[in-house]
Amino acid sequence: MQRRFLTVVSVILAGVFVPANAASKRADAEASSYPVKPIRLLVGFPPGGGNDALARVIGPKLSDKFGRAVVIDNRPGAGGNLAAELTARAPADGYTILIVSSTHPIQGLLKKGLPYDPQKDFAGVAQLVVYRSLLVARRTLPERP
């Protein structure tokens, strides 16, 4: 009985994993040819800020990994929306990527009439940084009720 059960389980698992493995090999073959041209890394904020500094750390690492140039393209304005719009309009081929701030998902609530949907038109690739915001005051500040 136990041997029969293990045989059935093995056949089921083989049926599940063999096609997935074949699809994975196909995807790996397609991915191995990427990239064939430089990658554009858009930053929606001016040079010298936190997002720009992050892009300048990540850009060379991506370039080393993929063996292609990664061009940092600062497009400041409208709280990052100008760069987001450029990214949303670019072909979905992986050659234009965007570093966003933590306010990106709610831009549709903050600004009416955006030419893109911050949640539907983008797919997250990686979380790059986790930071905490603190509210601080002088130690000598008297408490207030």
N, C-alpha and C positions, 0 to 999 in steps of 0.2 A: 504494500500500500504506500509506504513512504517513498519507495523508488519510483512508483508511478507518479506520485505527486511532484517529485523533483523533476521528472522528465517533462511533465506538462508545464511546470514553471519555467524550465529551461527553454522550451519551444516558444512560449509566450514572450519571454525576455528577448530571445533571438529575433523574433518578429518585430519587436519594438525597437531594439537597438541597431539592428543591421541597416534598416532604411535611414535612420537618423545618422548613422555613421557615414553612409554613402552621401547623404545630403551635406554633411559636415565637410567631407573631402571635396565636394564640388565647390562649396563656399570658400574653403581654404585656397583652392586653385584660383578662384576669382579674386580673392583678397590678396594673393601673393603678387599680383600685377599692380596693385595700388601702392603707392601713387606713381603716376607716370609724368606728373608735372608738379610745380610748386604748390604748396598749400597756403592759403590766405587765412590768417588768424586775425579776425576783426576784434577790436576793442572799442567799446562805446564811450570811452572816457579819454581825457587828454594824457599825453606822456607825463610820466612822473608820479602818477597816482597808483593806488594799490592794484587795480586791475592791469594796468600797463606793466608794472613791476612783475606781476605774476606771469603775464604773457612773455616777458623777456627771459624768465627763468624756464618756462615750459617750451617755448619756441625752439631753442637749440636742442633740447632733449627729444622733441618730436622729430627734428631734422636728423639727429643722429640715428634714431630708431628707424626712420623710413628711408634715409639716404636721399632726401630731397630737401630743397630749401623751404623754410617756413617763413613767410613774409608777415611781419607784424604790421597791421594797418589800423592806426588810430583814427576813429571817426567820432569825435566827441559831439555831444549835443543831444538835447531833449532827454536827458536822463538815460542815455544808452539806446534810445529808440531809433536814432538814425542808423546806427550800425546793425541793430536788429532788423530793420526794414531791408537793408542791403542783403543781409543773410537770408531773410525769408524769400527775397526775389531771386537769389542765386540758384543755379541748378542744384538739385539734390544729389550731388555726386561725391560729396565728402571733401571737396577741395576748398570750400568756404566754411569756416567754423567760427564760432563766436564765443567769447568769454563774457558771461553776463553777471550782473550783480544780484544780490538777494532780492531786489525789488522787481526783477524781470517777470515773475509769474503774475504779479498784480498790476502790471502796467495798463491792462485793459480797464481796470477799475479807476485808475488814476487819470487816464487820458482817454477821452471819448474819441471815436473815429480813427483808431489806429488802422493802418493799412495791412495789418497782420494780426493773427491771434496768438498771443504769447504762449498759450498752453497747447493749442492744436498744431501750430506751424513749426514747432521745434521739438526735438527729441534730446533728452539729456544724454551725454556721453560719459561724463565723469564729474564727480564732485571734487573740486580742486582744493578748497580751503574750508575750514570750519573755524569760525571766530565768535567770540562773545562780546557783547556790548555791555558796558557797565555805566551806571550813574554814580558819580562820585562828587564829594564836596569836601571842603576843608574840615579838618578835625575840630577846629575851634568854632565851627558854625553852631549856634545854639539850636537845640531841638525846637520844633514848632508843632503844635498839636494838629 
